[in-house]
Amino acid sequence: MKALFLYLSTCCKQLATKPPCVKGLAFKKKGQKETKAPEVGLGHWSCTGCGRACKVSRTNAPEEKKDAQI
């Protein structure tokens, strides 16, 4: 699945990342009973340039160019 948006840090204008949010989703490991995942907050963005926590700006992801060769 292709990302629709890019999140850029406001400090270095580099890509920003954050761990996925998992809040109360049920999961089942092989051979175990179904359990609840620990509740996790929304997380913090971190800059890939300097590695610090940052604010982000959202931009549209560039579209993939398809060459039409017949």
N, CA, C and O atoms as CSV, one atom per row, in Angstrom:
chain,resi,resn,atom,element,x,y,z
A,1,MET,N,N,0.839,-1.174,0.000
A,1,MET,CA,C,0.000,0.000,0.000
A,1,MET,C,C,0.889,1.243,0.000
A,1,MET,O,O,1.811,1.362,0.807
A,2,LYS,N,N,0.606,2.140,-0.892
A,2,LYS,CA,C,1.401,3.344,-1.046
A,2,LYS,C,C,0.907,4.426,-0.092
A,2,LYS,O,O,-0.298,4.597,0.090
A,3,ALA,N,N,1.831,5.149,0.511
A,3,ALA,CA,C,1.470,6.235,1.423
A,3,ALA,C,C,0.879,7.401,0.630
A,3,ALA,O,O,1.345,7.727,-0.461
A,4,LEU,N,N,-0.148,8.016,1.196
A,4,LEU,CA,C,-0.777,9.158,0.548
A,4,LEU,C,C,-0.095,10.474,0.905
A,4,LEU,O,O,-0.133,11.428,0.129
A,5,PHE,N,N,0.526,10.521,2.074
A,5,PHE,CA,C,1.135,11.749,2.546
A,5,PHE,C,C,2.569,11.506,3.012
A,5,PHE,O,O,2.922,10.406,3.437
A,6,LEU,N,N,3.377,12.541,2.925
A,6,LEU,CA,C,4.716,12.544,3.503
A,6,LEU,C,C,4.682,13.489,4.691
A,6,LEU,O,O,4.081,14.561,4.620
A,7,TYR,N,N,5.316,13.100,5.767
A,7,TYR,CA,C,5.383,13.934,6.956
A,7,TYR,C,C,6.820,14.412,7.105
A,7,TYR,O,O,7.725,13.609,7.332
A,8,LEU,N,N,7.032,15.730,6.975
A,8,LEU,CA,C,8.359,16.323,7.040
A,8,LEU,C,C,8.521,17.063,8.359
A,8,LEU,O,O,7.611,17.759,8.810
A,9,SER,N,N,9.692,16.905,8.974
A,9,SER,CA,C,9.952,17.598,10.238
A,9,SER,C,C,10.109,19.091,9.973
A,9,SER,O,O,10.620,19.495,8.929
A,10,THR,N,N,9.666,19.902,10.924
A,10,THR,CA,C,9.788,21.346,10.754
A,10,THR,C,C,11.202,21.830,11.079
A,10,THR,O,O,11.581,22.931,10.680
A,11,CYS,N,N,11.992,21.015,11.802
A,11,CYS,CA,C,13.345,21.451,12.175
A,11,CYS,C,C,14.340,21.282,11.025
A,11,CYS,O,O,15.074,22.222,10.718
A,12,CYS,N,N,14.385,20.121,10.385
A,12,CYS,CA,C,15.394,19.829,9.356
A,12,CYS,C,C,14.800,19.621,7.961
A,12,CYS,O,O,15.539,19.426,6.996
A,13,LYS,N,N,13.483,19.662,7.853
A,13,LYS,CA,C,12.788,19.395,6.576
A,13,LYS,C,C,13.121,18.012,6.028
A,13,LYS,O,O,13.176,17.819,4.814
A,14,GLN,N,N,13.344,17.042,6.929
A,14,GLN,CA,C,13.597,15.645,6.577
A,14,GLN,C,C,12.338,14.841,6.870
A,14,GLN,O,O,11.426,15.334,7.534
A,15,LEU,N,N,12.284,13.614,6.383
A,15,LEU,CA,C,11.156,12.752,6.702
A,15,LEU,C,C,11.084,12.519,8.203
A,15,LEU,O,O,12.110,12.360,8.864
A,16,ALA,N,N,9.880,12.501,8.732
A,16,ALA,CA,C,9.675,12.233,10.152
A,16,ALA,C,C,8.983,10.879,10.277
A,16,ALA,O,O,8.182,10.498,9.424
A,17,THR,N,N,9.300,10.162,11.345
A,17,THR,CA,C,8.711,8.842,11.565
A,17,THR,C,C,8.129,8.771,12.964
A,17,THR,O,O,8.500,9.545,13.847
A,18,LYS,N,N,7.214,7.834,13.154
A,18,LYS,CA,C,6.696,7.536,14.486
A,18,LYS,C,C,6.204,6.106,14.485
A,18,LYS,O,O,5.812,5.587,13.440
A,19,PRO,N,N,6.219,5.461,15.644
A,19,PRO,CA,C,5.743,4.083,15.704
A,19,PRO,C,C,4.228,4.040,15.489
A,19,PRO,O,O,3.537,5.010,15.801
A,20,PRO,N,N,3.705,2.938,14.963
A,20,PRO,CA,C,2.267,2.837,14.750
A,20,PRO,C,C,1.508,2.838,16.067
A,20,PRO,O,O,2.016,2.397,17.098
A,21,CYS,N,N,0.287,3.341,16.011
A,21,CYS,CA,C,-0.568,3.383,17.203
A,21,CYS,C,C,-1.315,2.066,17.315
A,21,CYS,O,O,-1.918,1.604,16.346
A,22,VAL,N,N,-1.278,1.467,18.481
A,22,VAL,CA,C,-2.042,0.255,18.746
A,22,VAL,C,C,-2.798,0.529,20.024
A,22,VAL,O,O,-2.190,0.711,21.079
A,23,LYS,N,N,-4.102,0.562,19.949
A,23,LYS,CA,C,-4.868,0.893,21.129
A,23,LYS,C,C,-5.958,-0.139,21.321
A,23,LYS,O,O,-6.991,-0.099,20.653
A,24,GLY,N,N,-5.725,-1.059,22.232
A,24,GLY,CA,C,-6.750,-2.013,22.602
A,24,GLY,C,C,-7.150,-2.999,21.525
A,24,GLY,O,O,-8.255,-3.539,21.581
A,25,LEU,N,N,-6.295,-3.258,20.543
A,25,LEU,CA,C,-6.626,-4.235,19.516
A,25,LEU,C,C,-6.377,-5.639,20.046
A,25,LEU,O,O,-5.402,-5.878,20.757
A,26,ALA,N,N,-7.242,-6.544,19.704
A,26,ALA,CA,C,-7.058,-7.931,20.141
A,26,ALA,C,C,-6.088,-8.625,19.181
A,26,ALA,O,O,-6.166,-8.437,17.967
A,27,PHE,N,N,-5.191,-9.413,19.724
A,27,PHE,CA,C,-4.281,-10.179,18.885
A,27,PHE,C,C,-4.097,-11.551,19.503
A,27,PHE,O,O,-4.337,-11.747,20.695
A,28,LYS,N,N,-3.670,-12.493,18.689
A,28,LYS,CA,C,-3.514,-13.859,19.154
A,28,LYS,C,C,-2.188,-14.393,18.657
A,28,LYS,O,O,-1.946,-14.441,17.451
A,29,LYS,N,N,-1.326,-14.794,19.581
A,29,LYS,CA,C,-0.076,-15.427,19.200
A,29,LYS,C,C,-0.338,-16.911,19.014
A,29,LYS,O,O,-1.283,-17.461,19.579
A,30,LYS,N,N,0.492,-17.545,18.230
A,30,LYS,CA,C,0.319,-18.960,17.932
A,30,LYS,C,C,0.336,-19.783,19.221
A,30,LYS,O,O,1.287,-19.706,20.000
A,31,GLY,N,N,-0.703,-20.558,19.437
A,31,GLY,CA,C,-0.780,-21.430,20.597
A,31,GLY,C,C,-1.186,-20.741,21.889
A,31,GLY,O,O,-1.098,-21.349,22.956
A,32,GLN,N,N,-1.634,-19.480,21.824
A,32,GLN,CA,C,-2.053,-18.776,23.027
A,32,GLN,C,C,-3.487,-18.301,22.895
A,32,GLN,O,O,-4.055,-18.285,21.803
A,33,LYS,N,N,-4.061,-17.915,24.022
A,33,LYS,CA,C,-5.404,-17.348,24.015
A,33,LYS,C,C,-5.351,-15.934,23.456
A,33,LYS,O,O,-4.299,-15.295,23.441
A,34,GLU,N,N,-6.507,-15.456,22.996
A,34,GLU,CA,C,-6.592,-14.088,22.499
A,34,GLU,C,C,-6.436,-13.129,23.670
A,34,GLU,O,O,-7.093,-13.284,24.700
A,35,THR,N,N,-5.572,-12.146,23.509
A,35,THR,CA,C,-5.323,-11.180,24.575
A,35,THR,C,C,-5.496,-9.769,24.035
A,35,THR,O,O,-5.645,-9.568,22.830
A,36,LYS,N,N,-5.477,-8.814,24.920
A,36,LYS,CA,C,-5.561,-7.412,24.514
A,36,LYS,C,C,-4.166,-6.815,24.501
A,36,LYS,O,O,-3.353,-7.089,25.383
A,37,ALA,N,N,-3.900,-6.005,23.502
A,37,ALA,CA,C,-2.622,-5.304,23.430
A,37,ALA,C,C,-2.612,-4.208,24.481
A,37,ALA,O,O,-3.663,-3.661,24.814
A,38,PRO,N,N,-1.449,-3.881,25.003
A,38,PRO,CA,C,-1.400,-2.783,25.975
A,38,PRO,C,C,-1.815,-1.480,25.305
A,38,PRO,O,O,-1.519,-1.253,24.132
A,39,GLU,N,N,-2.498,-0.632,26.055
A,39,GLU,CA,C,-2.929,0.635,25.481
A,39,GLU,C,C,-1.727,1.544,25.315
A,39,GLU,O,O,-0.920,1.716,26.228
A,40,VAL,N,N,-1.628,2.122,24.128
A,40,VAL,CA,C,-0.500,2.963,23.771
A,40,VAL,C,C,-1.045,4.304,23.309
A,40,VAL,O,O,-2.102,4.366,22.682
A,41,GLY,N,N,-0.331,5.371,23.616
A,41,GLY,CA,C,-0.738,6.700,23.160
A,41,GLY,C,C,-0.517,6.865,21.671
A,41,GLY,O,O,-0.192,5.906,20.971
A,42,LEU,N,N,-0.690,8.061,21.200
A,42,LEU,CA,C,-0.549,8.332,19.772
A,42,LEU,C,C,0.903,8.400,19.325
A,42,LEU,O,O,1.168,8.389,18.122
A,43,GLY,N,N,1.844,8.468,20.244
A,43,GLY,CA,C,3.253,8.476,19.870
A,43,GLY,C,C,3.770,9.875,19.576
A,43,GLY,O,O,3.013,10.846,19.587
A,44,HIS,N,N,5.067,9.965,19.313
A,44,HIS,CA,C,5.718,11.233,19.015
A,44,HIS,C,C,6.460,11.097,17.699
A,44,HIS,O,O,7.029,10.046,17.403
A,45,TRP,N,N,6.452,12.164,16.912
A,45,TRP,CA,C,7.204,12.184,15.670
A,45,TRP,C,C,8.672,12.417,15.992
A,45,TRP,O,O,9.000,13.197,16.886
A,46,SER,N,N,9.553,11.743,15.269
A,46,SER,CA,C,10.990,12.008,15.403
A,46,SER,C,C,11.578,12.265,14.028
A,46,SER,O,O,11.208,11.635,13.038
A,47,CYS,N,N,12.501,13.205,13.999
A,47,CYS,CA,C,13.153,13.629,12.762
A,47,CYS,C,C,14.222,12.605,12.378
A,47,CYS,O,O,14.986,12.159,13.233
A,48,THR,N,N,14.280,12.231,11.101
A,48,THR,CA,C,15.312,11.305,10.656
A,48,THR,C,C,16.646,12.021,10.461
A,48,THR,O,O,17.684,11.367,10.363
A,49,GLY,N,N,16.633,13.354,10.402
A,49,GLY,CA,C,17.868,14.117,10.242
A,49,GLY,C,C,18.640,14.242,11.546
A,49,GLY,O,O,19.811,13.869,11.623
A,50,CYS,N,N,17.970,14.775,12.583
A,50,CYS,CA,C,18.674,15.011,13.858
A,50,CYS,C,C,18.284,14.008,14.939
A,50,CYS,O,O,18.965,13.929,15.961
A,51,GLY,N,N,17.210,13.239,14.749
A,51,GLY,CA,C,16.809,12.212,15.700
A,51,GLY,C,C,16.015,12.716,16.891
A,51,GLY,O,O,15.682,11.925,17.773
A,52,ARG,N,N,15.703,13.998,16.951
A,52,ARG,CA,C,14.946,14.563,18.067
A,52,ARG,C,C,13.451,14.523,17.800
A,52,ARG,O,O,13.010,14.364,16.661
A,53,ALA,N,N,12.676,14.671,18.877
A,53,ALA,CA,C,11.231,14.804,18.735
A,53,ALA,C,C,10.950,16.110,17.998
A,53,ALA,O,O,11.651,17.101,18.203
A,54,CYS,N,N,9.924,16.118,17.141
A,54,CYS,CA,C,9.683,17.306,16.328
A,54,CYS,C,C,8.205,17.453,16.007
A,54,CYS,O,O,7.402,16.548,16.237
A,55,LYS,N,N,7.875,18.609,15.475
A,55,LYS,CA,C,6.567,18.842,14.882
A,55,LYS,C,C,6.705,18.522,13.403
A,55,LYS,O,O,7.809,18.526,12.859
A,56,VAL,N,N,5.572,18.242,12.751
A,56,VAL,CA,C,5.636,17.854,11.348
A,56,VAL,C,C,4.700,18.699,10.502
A,56,VAL,O,O,3.747,19.296,11.001
A,57,SER,N,N,4.992,18.735,9.217
A,57,SER,CA,C,4.084,19.313,8.241
A,57,SER,C,C,3.753,18.203,7.239
A,57,SER,O,O,4.626,17.423,6.858
A,58,ARG,N,N,2.510,18.140,6.823
A,58,ARG,CA,C,2.059,17.077,5.933
A,58,ARG,C,C,2.011,17.582,4.499
A,58,ARG,O,O,1.488,18.665,4.235
A,59,THR,N,N,2.554,16.800,3.574
A,59,THR,CA,C,2.498,17.121,2.149
A,59,THR,C,C,2.002,15.893,1.400
A,59,THR,O,O,2.104,14.769,1.892
A,60,ASN,N,N,1.470,16.116,0.222
A,60,ASN,CA,C,1.030,14.993,-0.606
A,60,ASN,C,C,2.238,14.222,-1.103
A,60,ASN,O,O,3.257,14.811,-1.463
A,61,ALA,N,N,2.121,12.912,-1.120
A,61,ALA,CA,C,3.205,12.066,-1.626
A,61,ALA,C,C,3.271,12.215,-3.147
A,61,ALA,O,O,2.236,12.355,-3.799
A,62,PRO,N,N,4.480,12.185,-3.714
A,62,PRO,CA,C,4.578,12.286,-5.174
A,62,PRO,C,C,3.967,11.058,-5.838
A,62,PRO,O,O,4.079,9.940,-5.334
A,63,GLU,N,N,3.335,11.282,-6.950
A,63,GLU,CA,C,2.710,10.192,-7.703
A,63,GLU,C,C,3.781,9.430,-8.463
A,63,GLU,O,O,4.758,10.010,-8.935
A,64,GLU,N,N,3.584,8.112,-8.577
A,64,GLU,CA,C,4.527,7.307,-9.356
A,64,GLU,C,C,4.272,7.558,-10.841
A,64,GLU,O,O,3.133,7.597,-11.305
A,65,LYS,N,N,5.366,7.725,-11.555
A,65,LYS,CA,C,5.246,7.970,-12.996
A,65,LYS,C,C,5.230,6.618,-13.707
A,65,LYS,O,O,6.085,5.765,-13.473
A,66,LYS,N,N,4.252,6.447,-14.567
A,66,LYS,CA,C,4.158,5.203,-15.332
A,66,LYS,C,C,4.440,5.536,-16.801
A,66,LYS,O,O,3.768,6.372,-17.405
A,67,ASP,N,N,5.428,4.874,-17.347
A,67,ASP,CA,C,5.755,5.094,-18.754
A,67,ASP,C,C,4.867,4.190,-19.594
A,67,ASP,O,O,4.854,2.971,-19.422
A,68,ALA,N,N,4.136,4.800,-20.493
A,68,ALA,CA,C,3.247,4.059,-21.377
A,68,ALA,C,C,3.990,3.696,-22.656
A,68,ALA,O,O,4.036,4.485,-23.600
A,69,GLN,N,N,4.569,2.508,-22.684
A,69,GLN,CA,C,5.286,2.058,-23.881
A,69,GLN,C,C,4.454,0.968,-24.542
A,69,GLN,O,O,4.103,-0.038,-23.926
A,70,ILE,N,N,4.155,1.196,-25.793
A,70,ILE,CA,C,3.341,0.216,-26.531
A,70,ILE,C,C,4.160,-0.375,-27.640
A,70,ILE,O,O,3.668,-1.222,-28.386
